Amino acid sequence: MATTDTNTADLVRRYLRAFSDRDEETLRELLADDVVEHGVHEELHGPDEVVEFLESYFETFPDYEGSTEAMIAEGDTVAVRYSARGTQSAELQDVEPTGQAVEWTGMAMYRVENGQIAEVWVEEDRLEMLEQLQAVDPPAHLRI
């Protein structure tokens, strides 16, 4: 069965809703057995690694909230621009918990195959996040 742009976008919307709802069962249902996620971390392989990473993310930001700012679907690929916010309650990239609320943006691309997410690429503005956590100083030319 051919996948339409609408089908792929709807599948990714379900995945993002399951992510926000922390619905592990639906996440596993929507991820292909051989899914690969490339991103702000080491490469993840299979639903177990992806879900385990997401669980650790929610430990770091237990009040995580994300919103989709834009979504474009073409063929088997869906691109999503998003914003997120949360309060750092656990270590993040060697930064001890600060209790600091942070906001960041990112983009993700999802490749759908046989009605499941087969591949994900994630890019996030981690520098902005680390600046908000006061873990790094902003570049000198950006300081006011």
Backbone bond lengths (Angstrom), bond angles and torsions (degrees), N, CA, C in turn:
res aa  C-N    CA-C-N  psi(-1)  N-CA   C-N-CA  omega(-1)  CA-C   N-CA-C  phi
1 M - - - 1.443 - - 1.530 108.92 -
2 A 1.297 117.04 131.26 1.466 121.65 179.76 1.523 109.68 -73.23
3 T 1.302 115.38 142.67 1.459 121.41 178.04 1.516 108.25 -94.02
4 T 1.324 116.02 131.65 1.463 119.46 178.13 1.527 109.21 -97.56
5 D 1.321 115.12 163.23 1.463 120.13 177.56 1.528 110.72 -56.45
6 T 1.345 116.73 -39.89 1.464 121.06 -179.79 1.516 110.73 -64.89
7 N 1.343 117.79 -42.76 1.467 121.10 179.31 1.522 111.54 -61.21
8 T 1.332 116.10 -44.80 1.463 118.67 -178.26 1.530 110.69 -66.60
9 A 1.317 117.53 -40.77 1.465 120.79 178.99 1.527 110.33 -64.62
10 D 1.327 117.75 -42.14 1.463 120.89 178.78 1.521 111.28 -63.39
11 L 1.322 117.37 -39.61 1.453 121.26 178.89 1.533 110.29 -63.13
12 V 1.329 117.09 -44.60 1.464 120.84 178.99 1.525 110.32 -66.35
13 R 1.328 118.28 -37.42 1.471 120.43 176.19 1.528 110.22 -60.46
14 R 1.328 117.08 -42.51 1.476 120.97 177.14 1.521 110.55 -61.64
15 Y 1.332 117.06 -41.78 1.457 121.58 179.30 1.531 110.55 -62.66
16 L 1.327 116.97 -46.82 1.463 120.82 -179.29 1.529 111.42 -64.76
17 R 1.321 116.94 -37.16 1.471 120.69 176.82 1.535 109.64 -65.43
18 A 1.344 116.66 -43.42 1.466 120.56 178.17 1.520 110.67 -63.49
19 F 1.342 116.70 -38.29 1.465 121.40 176.84 1.525 109.84 -59.95
20 S 1.331 116.99 -50.81 1.465 121.32 -179.04 1.522 112.08 -63.62
21 D 1.337 116.43 -35.31 1.467 121.62 -179.85 1.527 112.64 -83.87
22 R 1.345 115.53 -4.75 1.474 121.21 -177.64 1.525 110.88 58.09
23 D 1.333 114.90 39.73 1.466 123.17 -177.56 1.532 108.86 -90.76
24 E 1.307 115.97 85.92 1.463 122.15 -175.19 1.526 112.67 -59.74
25 E 1.315 117.56 -38.03 1.469 121.15 -179.33 1.533 111.08 -61.39
26 T 1.329 117.09 -46.43 1.462 120.32 179.43 1.519 110.96 -68.63
27 L 1.329 117.90 -38.94 1.465 120.11 176.91 1.523 110.22 -56.03
28 R 1.325 116.33 -48.68 1.477 120.56 -179.10 1.528 111.64 -63.65
29 E 1.327 116.72 -35.65 1.461 121.59 178.75 1.529 111.38 -65.00
30 L 1.336 116.76 -35.86 1.457 121.23 -174.87 1.525 113.63 -88.13
31 L 1.338 117.45 -14.22 1.463 121.24 179.40 1.523 110.49 -94.29
32 A 1.327 116.60 132.48 1.462 121.42 176.44 1.533 109.18 -65.34
33 D 1.318 116.69 152.56 1.468 121.13 179.84 1.524 112.09 -57.63
34 D 1.334 116.64 -31.04 1.466 120.68 -178.34 1.537 112.15 -109.21
35 V 1.344 116.54 27.98 1.464 121.04 179.60 1.524 110.22 -56.58
36 V 1.340 115.43 144.05 1.462 121.79 174.80 1.520 107.05 -126.42
37 E 1.342 115.59 130.57 1.465 120.14 175.89 1.519 108.39 -116.56
38 H 1.345 114.63 123.82 1.464 122.28 177.19 1.520 105.75 -106.93
39 G 1.319 118.05 135.94 1.448 115.35 179.32 1.492 115.35 -178.84
40 V 1.328 113.98 -141.96 1.450 122.47 -173.03 1.522 111.73 -77.06
41 H 1.290 116.65 7.58 1.452 124.47 -178.43 1.514 107.12 -136.59
42 E 1.291 116.88 -174.07 1.458 118.47 174.38 1.524 108.55 -67.38
43 E 1.307 116.99 163.27 1.464 121.26 -179.75 1.526 109.30 -64.90
44 L 1.316 115.49 135.10 1.464 121.44 179.44 1.515 109.03 -106.97
45 H 1.334 116.05 141.25 1.471 121.48 -178.69 1.519 109.65 -126.18
46 G 1.311 116.04 124.86 1.458 121.86 176.08 1.521 113.21 84.33
47 P 1.325 115.70 156.53 1.466 121.22 -178.70 1.532 113.26 -58.25
48 D 1.342 117.77 -36.89 1.467 119.40 -178.30 1.525 111.49 -60.13
49 E 1.336 117.55 -46.76 1.469 120.47 -179.69 1.520 111.59 -66.58
50 V 1.332 117.14 -39.81 1.466 120.38 -179.85 1.522 109.79 -64.52
51 V 1.328 117.61 -48.30 1.463 121.07 -178.51 1.531 110.37 -65.68
52 E 1.325 117.68 -39.86 1.465 120.98 177.62 1.536 110.84 -60.29
53 F 1.342 116.59 -42.38 1.463 119.95 177.22 1.528 110.53 -62.89
54 L 1.320 117.18 -44.28 1.462 120.58 -179.82 1.523 110.70 -61.87
55 E 1.332 117.32 -39.55 1.461 120.66 178.03 1.533 110.52 -61.99
56 S 1.334 117.08 -41.34 1.466 119.83 179.40 1.534 110.23 -66.29
57 Y 1.324 116.46 -33.01 1.464 121.58 177.58 1.522 110.23 -62.70
58 F 1.337 115.76 -42.55 1.461 120.17 179.94 1.527 111.70 -72.07
59 E 1.322 117.97 -24.35 1.464 120.18 172.49 1.525 109.45 -68.58
60 T 1.323 116.47 -39.34 1.461 120.97 179.48 1.521 110.99 -70.59
61 F 1.339 116.71 -41.75 1.471 122.71 -178.86 1.525 108.85 -125.06
62 P 1.339 118.78 76.99 1.468 120.44 -174.77 1.528 113.72 -62.86
63 D 1.323 117.33 -23.51 1.465 120.72 179.10 1.531 111.31 -100.92
64 Y 1.330 117.23 22.95 1.467 122.94 -177.60 1.527 110.82 -49.28
65 E 1.323 114.86 135.04 1.463 122.69 171.73 1.520 107.49 -136.44
66 G 1.295 116.88 133.23 1.454 121.19 177.18 1.511 110.32 -127.93
67 S 1.317 115.65 153.84 1.457 119.45 175.99 1.521 109.54 -141.40
68 T 1.305 114.49 141.39 1.459 121.75 178.10 1.511 108.63 -82.40
69 E 1.330 115.38 122.46 1.461 120.92 179.62 1.528 111.17 -91.72
70 A 1.334 116.73 -33.03 1.467 121.46 179.32 1.521 108.38 -158.15
71 M 1.318 116.09 149.75 1.457 122.32 177.19 1.519 108.56 -143.48
72 I 1.329 115.61 132.70 1.462 121.71 177.61 1.519 107.45 -130.86
73 A 1.328 116.35 130.44 1.463 121.05 179.09 1.517 109.24 -120.15
74 E 1.320 115.07 135.87 1.454 121.25 175.37 1.529 107.95 -145.86
75 G 1.304 115.26 116.94 1.464 119.35 -179.26 1.511 111.04 60.90
76 D 1.335 115.95 -124.25 1.468 120.26 -177.20 1.529 112.95 -93.17
77 T 1.337 118.34 8.66 1.463 121.91 -174.04 1.527 111.37 -120.78
78 V 1.340 115.15 138.13 1.457 121.77 176.79 1.522 107.77 -126.65
79 A 1.331 116.72 128.57 1.460 122.50 176.91 1.528 108.21 -107.51
80 V 1.331 115.67 136.35 1.457 121.80 -177.57 1.528 108.83 -130.61
81 R 1.334 115.78 129.74 1.463 121.47 170.06 1.518 105.67 -106.03
82 Y 1.344 116.16 130.23 1.460 119.22 -174.24 1.518 111.74 -137.49
83 S 1.314 114.66 164.32 1.458 121.67 169.75 1.520 106.98 -125.78
84 A 1.333 115.20 152.53 1.458 120.23 -177.82 1.516 109.25 -144.08
85 R 1.313 114.86 159.83 1.449 121.16 177.29 1.514 108.44 -151.00
86 G 1.326 114.53 154.49 1.450 119.93 177.69 1.515 110.03 -179.35
87 T 1.314 115.59 168.78 1.452 122.18 179.52 1.519 108.83 -107.37
88 Q 1.333 116.55 124.55 1.460 120.87 -176.81 1.530 109.96 -71.44
89 S 1.331 115.90 112.77 1.460 121.76 -177.78 1.521 113.02 -116.97
90 A 1.327 117.06 0.55 1.468 122.02 178.11 1.526 107.63 -146.46
91 E 1.326 115.76 168.36 1.463 120.75 -178.73 1.527 111.05 -59.42
92 L 1.329 114.62 140.39 1.463 121.74 177.43 1.521 107.70 -137.11
93 Q 1.314 117.04 117.15 1.464 122.11 178.39 1.531 110.98 46.70
94 D 1.311 116.63 52.99 1.469 123.99 178.30 1.526 113.37 67.42
95 V 1.324 118.49 12.88 1.460 122.00 175.31 1.530 106.98 -99.62
96 E 1.323 115.57 117.50 1.460 120.22 178.96 1.527 109.81 -61.40
97 P 1.337 117.93 155.28 1.470 120.61 179.61 1.525 111.36 -54.98
98 T 1.321 115.46 133.29 1.460 120.84 -178.00 1.525 112.99 -110.26
99 G 1.339 116.35 -21.11 1.460 119.65 -172.17 1.517 111.83 73.72
100 Q 1.333 115.66 8.16 1.470 122.77 -177.62 1.534 110.46 -82.07
101 A 1.323 116.19 132.86 1.464 121.37 172.08 1.524 108.10 -79.87
102 V 1.323 116.61 133.74 1.460 121.43 -179.51 1.524 109.69 -131.84
103 E 1.329 114.56 157.84 1.462 122.21 174.86 1.516 107.33 -131.10
104 W 1.343 116.07 143.83 1.455 120.03 178.46 1.521 109.52 -150.54
105 T 1.313 114.87 167.51 1.464 120.91 178.90 1.520 108.96 -123.49
106 G 1.302 114.58 163.53 1.455 119.35 178.67 1.506 111.57 -164.80
107 M 1.323 113.70 173.03 1.459 121.71 175.82 1.521 107.51 -135.25
108 A 1.311 116.01 144.19 1.463 121.25 177.66 1.521 108.57 -138.13
109 M 1.318 114.73 145.40 1.471 120.85 174.22 1.517 107.07 -122.10
110 Y 1.321 115.63 135.94 1.451 122.92 -178.54 1.522 108.63 -120.48
111 R 1.342 116.59 131.73 1.459 120.72 173.39 1.516 107.26 -107.33
112 V 1.333 115.09 126.42 1.458 122.16 -177.09 1.518 109.25 -104.65
113 E 1.320 114.81 135.81 1.466 121.34 178.97 1.524 108.09 -141.67
114 N 1.329 116.64 127.44 1.465 121.84 178.78 1.525 112.44 53.84
115 G 1.332 116.80 40.38 1.458 121.31 175.07 1.526 115.42 75.57
116 Q 1.344 117.35 14.49 1.462 120.79 177.60 1.522 109.24 -137.23
117 I 1.323 115.38 160.20 1.460 120.53 177.09 1.519 107.73 -78.73
118 A 1.335 115.65 119.70 1.464 121.45 -175.89 1.525 112.44 -101.47
119 E 1.338 116.48 -26.20 1.459 119.78 -177.52 1.525 109.42 -154.09
120 V 1.344 115.45 143.76 1.466 121.76 -179.10 1.525 108.16 -136.33
121 W 1.329 116.20 137.82 1.465 123.13 172.14 1.517 106.31 -121.27
122 V 1.339 117.75 129.72 1.462 121.90 -177.85 1.528 109.27 -127.10
123 E 1.327 115.65 132.86 1.467 123.10 173.71 1.520 106.72 -129.20
124 E 1.349 116.65 125.34 1.458 120.78 178.40 1.521 109.77 -127.26
125 D 1.328 115.10 154.96 1.460 120.72 177.46 1.528 108.29 -83.37
126 R 1.319 116.01 75.67 1.458 121.32 -179.17 1.523 112.13 -70.79
127 L 1.328 118.27 -27.75 1.464 120.03 177.97 1.528 109.56 -61.70
128 E 1.306 116.79 -46.78 1.473 120.73 178.56 1.528 109.94 -59.48
129 M 1.329 117.15 -42.40 1.459 121.06 179.43 1.532 110.37 -61.49
130 L 1.334 116.74 -46.54 1.464 120.98 -178.99 1.526 111.32 -66.32
131 E 1.339 118.01 -33.44 1.462 120.86 175.17 1.525 110.37 -64.77
132 Q 1.343 116.82 -42.68 1.458 120.21 179.00 1.527 111.59 -64.41
133 L 1.327 116.93 -31.97 1.462 121.45 177.50 1.523 111.53 -81.30
134 Q 1.330 116.21 -0.35 1.459 124.10 -178.68 1.535 111.67 58.49
135 A 1.345 114.74 32.81 1.463 121.16 177.54 1.526 110.96 -88.82
136 V 1.333 116.53 -22.52 1.464 122.59 176.82 1.529 107.72 -139.91
137 D 1.309 115.47 153.56 1.460 120.38 175.35 1.517 108.80 -88.27
138 P 1.333 116.80 145.07 1.464 118.28 175.26 1.521 109.56 -63.48
139 P 1.332 117.69 151.84 1.471 120.03 176.92 1.526 109.94 -53.71
140 A 1.339 116.85 143.68 1.463 122.34 -175.20 1.528 112.41 -54.01
141 H 1.330 117.62 -39.20 1.464 119.40 -176.89 1.528 112.39 -71.20
142 L 1.335 118.06 -10.03 1.467 120.43 178.66 1.525 112.99 -102.55
143 R 1.310 117.82 -6.88 1.466 120.97 -179.47 1.527 109.67 -74.93
144 I 1.305 114.32 142.61 1.469 119.95 179.86 1.512 108.57 -106.61
